[in-house]
Amino acid sequence: MPILSALQDFEWIEPDDVPRPIVAFGAQMSDADGFELEPHRHRKGQMLLVQRGALSCEAEGGLWIVPPRSAIWIPGGALHAIRATGALEGYNAFVDPAMGGQLPQACCAVSVTPLLRELLARAAHLPYLYEEDGANARLVAVLLDELAAAQVENLHLPMPSDPRLCKVVDEMMASPADRGSLKIWAQRAAMSERSLERLINRQTGMSFGRWRQQLGVVLAVKWLAGGASIQQVAGDLGYESVPSFVTMFRKALGTSPGRYMAERHSG
């Protein structure tokens, strides 16, 4: 299949209708800001690999951020919405459910190895109705093995469903620099501190402080992938100093934000 871009006319064929175990194509947009796909689902599982730019995906009660050299796996049938940031390059693959027995059963962001990236690039150049035996069969088998073995990344933010929490979350995401305490946010939600803490833990599996930190992590990755500086991100998240932000980032992802992004833009 060809490389798709926002600038070229292309007759879209629904991947669910293509009788092949994997349907893959490349995607390239010089400016994807504002690009959005409303909530939808596919019969086939979907993997979105990002080489440049960033994607955010809302699915199964959570938010995932996909920076360069990462991918998101979305199981078949899962309702999801997608937004893009910055100039976008990557690959999109749809996997028939009959082939995905070893693949994750829930949405997840995964790290992309050079081999997985090259396999997807090769698959993206196959015609829709490629021959299913010989070299193509081996390509598909190895691609599925690599996807099944991909390392899951901590780029997920669980989202609550309770209307009171949804209001709090919307306000926190709209003003991430607001470092209001649990007490302040409880007052805004007309709840006690204890009730708010219990509710967010029950709905997300995280404490209030841990959830807010993870919100900072996913927003930082998204903004850094979109080209923002470390100083700008630290300020936009309400940190009084860059070192404080770097410490939080390193604790969450195991490396500094500068090195994290440098590794994703190398090679």
N, C-alpha and C positions, 0 to 999 in steps of 0.2 A: 504494500500500500504506500501511497505517497506521503511526503511531509505536508501536514496541513498547516495553514496559516490563516490569519484573519483577512489577508489581502487577496486570497485567490478563491475563485469559484470552485466548489467541490460538491459533487453529488454524494451526499451522505447515505450510507447504507447501514441499516441497523445491525450492529454486531450480533445481537441475539438471533438474527435470521440467517447468519452465515454458518453453514454446516461444517465447521472446522473447530478443532479443539482450542486453538488460540487464534485470535484476530488482533493484530497489533498495527499501530501506526505512530509516526512521529508528529509532534506538534511544535510550532514555532510562532511566537507573536512578539513583535518589537515593543509593544506597549500593551500589557494585559491588564493594567489597572482598570477596574470597573467591570472586567469580564466575570460573569457569574452564571452558573447553571442552577436553576431553581430545583427544589427537591424532586427527585426522580429515582427510579430503580431499574435494574436490569436483571434478566434471568441469569446471565453469566456473571461470574466474579470479575472484578476490575482491579487492575493495578495501574496507578499513575506514578511515573518516575519523573522526578524533576532534575534537570541538569543546570538550569539557570532560572532565577526568579524564585517564587514561592507560591505554594497553594495552601489554602485552608479548606478543610472538609468538615462539615457537620453531618454526623451520622450516629445512629444508635445511642442517642443521649449523650454524645460527647463531641468535642472539637479537637481536630488534629491539625497540626501545622507540618507542612512538608517542604523543607529547605532543599538546596542543591545536594545531590548525591544521596537523597532519601527517596522513598516511595511510600505510598499508602495502598494497603490492600483492603478492598471492600467486597465482602462476600456477596454472592448472588442473592437478589431479593432485598438487600438492605436499602432503605430509603436514605438518600444522601443529597447534599447540596455542596457546590464547589465554587470557590472564589480564587482569583489569581492576583498576584502582586508583581509589579515590575515587568521587565522583559522576560518572556517565558520560553523555555525550551525543555523538551522532554519527550517521553514516550508513554503511550497509553495501550494497555493490553487487556483483552477480554478473554476469560478462561471458562470453557464449558464446565458446568458443575460435575459432569461425569469424570473429568480429569483432575479435579481438585481435592481428592480424598486426603492428601497430606498437607493441604494448605490451611492457614488459620481459619477458624470458624467465626471469628469476630473481627471487626475493623482494627487495624493496627498500622502504625508507621514503622517502616523497616529501613535498615541501612543497606545501601546498594553496593555490591562488590563490582570491580571492573568487569569480571566475567558476566555477571547478570546484566550489566549495562550493554555489553557487546552482544549478548544473546538477544536482547530486546531490539537492538539496532538491526541485527540480522533478520529477526522475525518481522520487523516493520517494513522490510523491503520485499517480503513475499507477496504474491498476488492474493486476492481474496480467496480464490478456490485453488490454493496450492496443492500439489500432490502430497498425499498423506503418508507415503512410505519412504524408505531410504533415508537420505540425509535430513529431510524435513522432520521425519519422525524422531530422529535422534536429537535434532535441535529442540523440538518441543519437550522431549523427555528431560534433557539437561536443564532447560529453562525452568521447568516446574520443580526440579530438584533444588535448583539454586534459590528459587523463591521460597520454597518450604524451609530452607535452611537459613534464610535471612534473619539477621539479629533485630529483634524488636527494639525500638528507640523510645525514650521517655519524652514524647512530644504530644501527649494526650492530655486534654483537660476535660474531666467528667462534668457534665452539665446537669443541673437539677431540673425537676419538673414541677415542683411546688410553686404556685403563682407568686407567693411572697418572696421566695428565693430567686425566682426568675427576675423579679423587679430589682433586687439587690445586685444580681449578676449583671444585668443590663447597665446599671449605673456604674458598677465597677469597671466594666469593659469600655464604657464611654469616657470615663475619667480615671484611667489607670494610675495617674500621678496622685490621686487622693489616697493618702495613707491613713485614713480614719481608722480608729481602733475598733475592736469587736463591739465595744459598748456603743460607740457612735453609730455603727451600721445597724445594730439592734434597735436603737432609738428610731432611726430612719424607717425601719421596717415595722415599727410598733410592736416589737417583740422584746422579751427579756434576753439578756446575753446567753443564759443557759439554754433557752429554747432555740435561739438561732444556731448556737454551736451544735446542739443535738440534731437539729434538722439538716444542717449542711453535711454533717457526718453521716447521717442515715441516707441522704440522697446521693452523695458523691463518694463516700468512703474515706473522706479526708477531713481533717480539722479545718477551721476557718483560716488559720494562718498558713497551713500547708496548701490549701486550695488557692489562696491569694498568691502565694509564691509560685505555684505552677502556672497561674495566669500570667505572671510576670515572665516566666521562662518562655512560654509559647509566643507571647507578644514580642519578646526580645528576638527570638529566632526569626519570626516573620519580618520584623523591621530590619534586622541586620541583613537578611537575605534580599530585602528590597533596596539595600544600598545605604541605609542610615548608619551614622557613625556610632561608636560605642558611647561617646559622650552624650550624643543626642538621645540614644535609647535610655541611658541611665536617667537623664533628666525627665524624659517623657514618662518613666515609670515612678517618678517621685523620689528617687534616691538623692540624698544630700551630697554624696561623693561617688565618683566613678569606682574607686576601690571597693566600696560597699556593694555596688552592683556586680562587679567582677567576682567577688567572693560568693555571692548568691548563685551566680551563673555556674561557677566552677563546682560548687557543692551539688547542684542539680544535674549537671551534664558531664562532670569529670574533667573539664578543661576550661580555659579562659575563652571569652567570646571571640577575641582576636584569632586565637589558634583554631577555634571551632570553625569559623568561617573560612580561614585560610586553607584548612584541610579540604573543605568542600569545593573550593575553587581551584585546587591543584589537580594536575593530571587530567 
